[in-house]
Amino acid sequence: MRIPLTVLAFLLATMAARADSFQDRVAPCLACHGEKGTSETENTPSLGGQRPAYALIQLYMFREKLRTFDIMNEMAKDLTDDDLRTFSDYIGTLPKPTPPADAGDPARMQRGLALVQQHRCNVCHTPDFSGQENVPRIGNQREDYLVKTMREYKDNSRHGYDATMAEVLQPVTDEQIVDLAYYLARVR
């Protein structure tokens, strides 16, 4: 049985509102994003290893509906500024996702590496793709989430706090987005 997203958002928000301890409040987050920071939920990012500054900006954007995703908007709507800092600091303590055991298809990995170098992804996201300050960790992120996010930046349905990603992705084809995501999800 599948629960509609609006019902799930209401249930999670209700659980979070009634929670007494921080662990109780963060439990609904970890239910989707993974108990140890690695998501097992389709199109849902792993939060492990994310920079607190990046997490803080994203939570703020969800709270203010500058970034729209119903579940996250509902979860963040009643968070105070102190709550945003507490949650983002906590996210920064989660262990980073590990690469899959399978190193990936060498030809696809080579295409992905060439695209990373061509589009200079390793400048802002750092050479190991761990991110910095307000730039997210993308190394070993869920492949499906990376594809979804890059497509949204490219078609302007996802807005960041600046237009950098939309600009970078304009010349990138959908096939290249798929190769980039494949590579980044498996980076060692």
C-alpha contacts under 8 A as a table, 3 or more apart, distances in Angstrom:
res1	aa1	res2	aa2	distance
3	I	7	V	6.58
3	I	8	L	6.32
4	P	7	V	5.40
4	P	8	L	6.30
5	L	8	L	4.99
5	L	9	A	5.99
5	L	70	D	7.85
5	L	71	I	7.02
6	T	9	A	5.06
6	T	10	F	6.20
6	T	70	D	7.36
6	T	71	I	7.19
7	V	10	F	5.10
7	V	11	L	6.16
8	L	11	L	5.10
8	L	12	L	6.06
8	L	71	I	7.56
9	A	12	L	5.21
9	A	13	A	5.98
9	A	70	D	7.25
9	A	71	I	4.70
9	A	72	M	7.81
9	A	74	E	6.34
9	A	75	M	7.13
10	F	13	A	5.16
10	F	14	T	5.99
10	F	74	E	7.40
11	L	14	T	5.10
11	L	15	M	6.15
12	L	15	M	5.08
12	L	16	A	6.16
12	L	28	P	5.83
12	L	75	M	7.15
13	A	16	A	5.05
13	A	17	A	6.05
13	A	74	E	6.43
13	A	75	M	5.19
14	T	17	A	5.12
14	T	18	R	6.27
15	M	18	R	5.35
15	M	19	A	6.16
15	M	25	R	7.56
15	M	28	P	7.37
16	A	19	A	5.14
16	A	24	D	7.04
16	A	25	R	4.79
16	A	26	V	7.46
16	A	27	A	7.96
16	A	28	P	6.83
16	A	75	M	7.68
17	A	25	R	7.50
19	A	22	F	7.57
19	A	24	D	5.11
19	A	25	R	5.24
20	D	24	D	6.35
20	D	25	R	7.13
21	S	24	D	5.15
21	S	25	R	6.33
22	F	25	R	4.88
22	F	26	V	6.05
23	Q	26	V	5.21
23	Q	27	A	6.07
24	D	27	A	5.30
24	D	28	P	7.87
25	R	28	P	6.83
25	R	29	C	7.99
26	V	29	C	5.27
26	V	30	L	6.43
26	V	87	F	7.69
27	A	30	L	5.15
27	A	31	A	6.15
28	P	31	A	5.02
28	P	32	C	7.01
29	C	32	C	5.81
29	C	33	H	6.04
29	C	34	G	7.86
30	L	33	H	4.85
30	L	34	G	4.73
30	L	35	E	4.74
30	L	36	K	7.62
30	L	37	G	7.22
31	A	34	G	5.79
31	A	35	E	6.53
32	C	39	S	6.59
32	C	40	E	7.56
32	C	41	T	6.11
32	C	44	T	7.05
33	H	37	G	6.23
33	H	38	T	6.33
33	H	39	S	4.42
33	H	40	E	7.20
33	H	41	T	7.02
33	H	44	T	6.39
33	H	45	P	6.27
33	H	46	S	5.50
33	H	47	L	6.37
34	G	37	G	4.90
34	G	38	T	4.79
34	G	39	S	4.28
34	G	40	E	6.33
34	G	41	T	7.91
34	G	46	S	6.85
34	G	47	L	7.88
35	E	38	T	7.07
35	E	39	S	7.92
36	K	48	G	7.06
36	K	94	L	6.27
36	K	95	P	6.58
37	G	46	S	5.57
37	G	47	L	4.99
37	G	48	G	3.95
37	G	49	G	7.65
37	G	91	I	7.82
37	G	94	L	5.38
37	G	95	P	6.15
37	G	96	K	6.82
37	G	97	P	6.92
38	T	45	P	7.81
38	T	46	S	4.51
38	T	47	L	6.52
38	T	48	G	6.02
38	T	96	K	7.45
38	T	97	P	5.47
39	S	44	T	6.40
39	S	45	P	6.04
39	S	46	S	4.55
39	S	47	L	7.52
39	S	142	R	7.47
40	E	44	T	7.75
41	T	44	T	5.47
42	E	144	D	6.99
42	E	145	Y	7.43
43	N	142	R	7.40
43	N	144	D	5.54
43	N	145	Y	4.39
43	N	148	K	7.14
44	T	142	R	7.60
44	T	145	Y	6.07
45	P	141	Q	6.69
45	P	142	R	6.24
45	P	145	Y	6.04
46	S	97	P	7.12
46	S	141	Q	6.06
46	S	142	R	6.73
47	L	50	Q	5.65
47	L	91	I	6.35
47	L	94	L	7.20
47	L	96	K	7.68
48	G	91	I	6.56
48	G	92	G	7.01
48	G	93	T	7.44
48	G	94	L	4.53
48	G	95	P	4.87
48	G	96	K	4.24
48	G	97	P	5.95
49	G	91	I	7.34
49	G	92	G	5.76
49	G	93	T	6.95
49	G	94	L	5.81
49	G	95	P	5.47
49	G	96	K	4.04
49	G	97	P	7.23
49	G	130	S	7.35
49	G	137	R	6.78
50	Q	54	Y	6.98
50	Q	55	A	6.71
50	Q	91	I	6.53
50	Q	92	G	5.47
50	Q	94	L	7.95
50	Q	96	K	7.53
50	Q	130	S	7.64
50	Q	131	G	7.50
50	Q	136	P	6.09
50	Q	137	R	5.48
51	R	54	Y	5.32
51	R	55	A	6.29
51	R	88	S	7.97
51	R	91	I	7.66
51	R	92	G	5.39
51	R	131	G	7.09
51	R	132	Q	6.57
51	R	133	E	5.99
51	R	134	N	6.99
51	R	135	V	7.66
51	R	136	P	6.62
51	R	137	R	7.27
52	P	55	A	4.98
52	P	56	L	5.92
52	P	85	R	7.98
52	P	88	S	4.78
52	P	89	D	5.14
52	P	90	Y	7.77
52	P	91	I	6.53
52	P	92	G	5.03
52	P	133	E	7.44
52	P	134	N	7.99
53	A	56	L	5.13
53	A	57	I	6.37
53	A	88	S	7.19
53	A	133	E	5.36
53	A	134	N	5.12
54	Y	57	I	5.28
54	Y	58	Q	6.31
54	Y	88	S	7.99
54	Y	133	E	6.20
54	Y	134	N	4.02
54	Y	135	V	5.96
54	Y	136	P	6.02
55	A	58	Q	5.12
55	A	59	L	6.09
55	A	88	S	5.03
55	A	91	I	7.14
55	A	92	G	7.97
55	A	134	N	7.83
56	L	59	L	5.23
56	L	60	Y	6.09
56	L	84	L	5.98
56	L	85	R	6.20
56	L	87	F	7.77
56	L	88	S	5.06
57	I	60	Y	5.09
57	I	61	M	6.09
57	I	134	N	7.38
58	Q	61	M	5.00
58	Q	62	F	6.20
58	Q	67	R	7.72
59	L	62	F	5.07
59	L	63	R	6.11
59	L	76	A	6.65
59	L	84	L	6.40
59	L	88	S	7.75
60	Y	63	R	5.05
60	Y	64	E	6.11
60	Y	76	A	7.82
60	Y	84	L	6.93
61	M	64	E	5.19
61	M	65	K	5.79
61	M	66	L	4.73
61	M	67	R	5.20
62	F	65	K	4.88
62	F	66	L	6.14
62	F	67	R	5.12
62	F	68	T	6.28
62	F	69	F	7.45
62	F	72	M	6.09
62	F	73	N	4.92
62	F	76	A	6.15
62	F	77	K	7.56
63	R	66	L	7.72
63	R	72	M	7.89
63	R	73	N	5.60
63	R	74	E	7.84
63	R	75	M	7.97
63	R	76	A	4.65
63	R	77	K	4.64
63	R	78	D	7.50
63	R	79	L	7.23
64	E	67	R	7.65
64	E	73	N	7.81
64	E	77	K	7.28
65	K	68	T	5.40
65	K	73	N	6.25
66	L	159	H	7.96
67	R	158	R	7.22
67	R	159	H	6.86
67	R	160	G	7.83
68	T	72	M	7.65
68	T	73	N	6.42
69	F	72	M	5.50
69	F	73	N	5.89
70	D	73	N	5.08
70	D	74	E	6.04
71	I	74	E	5.23
71	I	75	M	6.14
72	M	75	M	4.94
72	M	76	A	5.99
73	N	76	A	5.30
73	N	77	K	5.84
74	E	77	K	5.42
75	M	78	D	7.43
76	A	79	L	5.34
79	L	82	D	7.84
79	L	83	D	5.42
79	L	84	L	6.31
80	T	83	D	4.93
80	T	84	L	6.28
81	D	84	L	5.04
81	D	85	R	6.40
82	D	85	R	5.14
82	D	86	T	6.14
83	D	86	T	4.99
83	D	87	F	6.05
84	L	87	F	5.30
84	L	88	S	6.03
85	R	88	S	5.14
85	R	89	D	5.93
86	T	89	D	5.23
86	T	90	Y	6.17
87	F	90	Y	5.04
87	F	91	I	6.16
88	S	91	I	5.01
88	S	92	G	6.37
89	D	92	G	5.14
89	D	93	T	6.87
90	Y	93	T	5.29
90	Y	94	L	6.99
91	I	94	L	5.48
97	P	140	N	5.83
97	P	141	Q	7.00
98	T	140	N	6.23
99	P	103	A	8.00
99	P	140	N	5.35
99	P	185	A	6.85
99	P	186	R	5.16
99	P	187	V	6.50
99	P	188	R	6.42
100	P	103	A	6.78
100	P	140	N	7.94
100	P	185	A	7.92
100	P	186	R	6.16
103	A	186	R	6.39
104	G	108	R	7.51
104	G	109	M	6.65
104	G	183	Y	8.00
104	G	186	R	6.86
105	D	108	R	5.43
105	D	109	M	6.10
106	P	109	M	5.00
106	P	110	Q	6.07
107	A	110	Q	5.13
107	A	111	R	6.29
108	R	111	R	5.05
108	R	112	G	6.11
108	R	179	D	6.26
108	R	182	Y	7.39
108	R	183	Y	7.18
109	M	112	G	5.04
109	M	113	L	6.10
109	M	179	D	7.56
109	M	182	Y	7.26
109	M	183	Y	5.20
110	Q	113	L	5.07
110	Q	114	A	6.16
111	R	114	A	5.15
111	R	115	L	6.28
111	R	179	D	6.59
111	R	180	L	7.83
112	G	115	L	5.10
112	G	116	V	6.16
112	G	176	Q	7.66
112	G	179	D	5.11
112	G	180	L	4.67
112	G	181	A	7.72
112	G	182	Y	7.11
112	G	183	Y	5.03
112	G	184	L	7.66
113	L	116	V	5.03
113	L	117	Q	6.26
113	L	180	L	7.61
113	L	183	Y	6.81
114	A	117	Q	5.20
114	A	118	Q	6.03
115	L	118	Q	4.90
115	L	119	H	5.94
115	L	120	R	7.99
115	L	176	Q	7.43
115	L	180	L	6.66
116	V	119	H	5.43
116	V	120	R	5.60
116	V	121	C	5.10
116	V	122	N	6.56
116	V	180	L	7.02
117	Q	120	R	4.90
117	Q	121	C	6.72
117	Q	122	N	7.07
119	H	168	V	7.02
120	R	123	V	5.56
120	R	124	C	7.79
121	C	124	C	6.22
121	C	125	H	6.03
121	C	126	T	7.63
122	N	125	H	5.17
122	N	126	T	4.66
122	N	127	P	4.58
122	N	128	D	7.23
122	N	129	F	6.32
123	V	126	T	5.12
123	V	127	P	6.65
124	C	131	G	6.96
124	C	132	Q	7.41
124	C	135	V	6.75
125	H	128	D	7.66
125	H	129	F	4.86
125	H	130	S	6.27
125	H	131	G	4.23
125	H	132	Q	6.52
125	H	135	V	6.16
125	H	136	P	6.70
125	H	137	R	6.62
125	H	138	I	7.21
126	T	129	F	4.94
126	T	130	S	6.21
126	T	131	G	5.63
126	T	132	Q	7.08
127	P	130	S	7.80
128	D	139	G	6.97
128	D	187	V	7.94
129	F	137	R	5.70
129	F	138	I	5.54
129	F	139	G	4.78
129	F	184	L	7.91
130	S	136	P	7.11
130	S	137	R	4.25
130	S	138	I	6.43
130	S	139	G	6.05
131	G	134	N	7.77
131	G	135	V	5.08
131	G	136	P	4.71
131	G	137	R	4.24
131	G	138	I	7.00
132	Q	135	V	5.08
132	Q	136	P	6.69
132	Q	137	R	7.53
133	E	136	P	7.82
137	R	141	Q	7.63
138	I	141	Q	5.28
138	I	146	L	7.78
138	I	184	L	6.59
138	I	185	A	7.67
139	G	184	L	5.19
139	G	185	A	5.96
139	G	186	R	7.39
139	G	187	V	6.03
140	N	143	E	7.92
140	N	184	L	5.92
140	N	185	A	4.04
140	N	186	R	5.59
140	N	187	V	6.20
141	Q	145	Y	7.38
141	Q	146	L	6.86
141	Q	184	L	7.05
141	Q	185	A	5.19
142	R	145	Y	5.27
142	R	146	L	6.26
142	R	185	A	5.94
143	E	146	L	5.11
143	E	147	V	6.30
143	E	181	A	5.27
143	E	182	Y	5.96
143	E	184	L	7.53
143	E	185	A	5.24
144	D	147	V	5.23
144	D	148	K	6.17
144	D	181	A	7.60
145	Y	148	K	5.03
145	Y	149	T	5.97
146	L	149	T	5.15
146	L	150	M	6.06
146	L	181	A	5.41
147	V	150	M	5.34
147	V	151	R	6.11
147	V	177	I	6.23
147	V	178	V	6.01
147	V	181	A	5.71
148	K	151	R	5.27
148	K	152	E	6.20
149	T	152	E	5.05
149	T	153	Y	6.22
149	T	158	R	7.53
150	M	153	Y	5.12
150	M	154	K	6.07
150	M	169	L	7.19
150	M	177	I	6.77
151	R	154	K	5.03
151	R	155	D	6.17
151	R	174	D	7.54
151	R	177	I	7.48
152	E	155	D	5.27
152	E	156	N	5.81
152	E	157	S	4.98
152	E	158	R	4.98
153	Y	156	N	4.99
153	Y	157	S	6.35
153	Y	158	R	5.15
153	Y	159	H	6.60
153	Y	165	M	6.14
153	Y	166	A	4.89
153	Y	169	L	7.11
154	K	157	S	7.85
154	K	165	M	7.57
154	K	166	A	5.10
154	K	167	E	7.72
154	K	169	L	5.30
154	K	170	Q	5.68
155	D	158	R	7.74
155	D	166	A	7.64
156	N	159	H	6.32
156	N	166	A	6.58
159	H	162	D	7.47
159	H	163	A	7.32
160	G	163	A	6.43
160	G	165	M	7.60
162	D	165	M	7.84
163	A	166	A	5.40
163	A	167	E	6.22
164	T	167	E	5.22
164	T	168	V	6.13
165	M	168	V	5.03
165	M	169	L	6.02
166	A	169	L	5.35
166	A	170	Q	6.23
167	E	170	Q	5.47
168	V	171	P	7.18
168	V	172	V	7.78
169	L	172	V	5.10
172	V	176	Q	6.04
172	V	177	I	6.64
173	T	176	Q	5.09
173	T	177	I	6.29
174	D	177	I	4.94
174	D	178	V	6.35
175	E	178	V	5.18
175	E	179	D	6.43
176	Q	179	D	4.94
176	Q	180	L	6.02
177	I	180	L	5.05
177	I	181	A	6.14
178	V	181	A	5.24
178	V	182	Y	6.14
179	D	182	Y	5.01
179	D	183	Y	6.21
180	L	183	Y	5.21
180	L	184	L	6.09
181	A	184	L	5.14
181	A	185	A	5.96
182	Y	185	A	5.46
182	Y	186	R	6.62
183	Y	186	R	5.33
183	Y	187	V	5.99
184	L	187	V	5.19
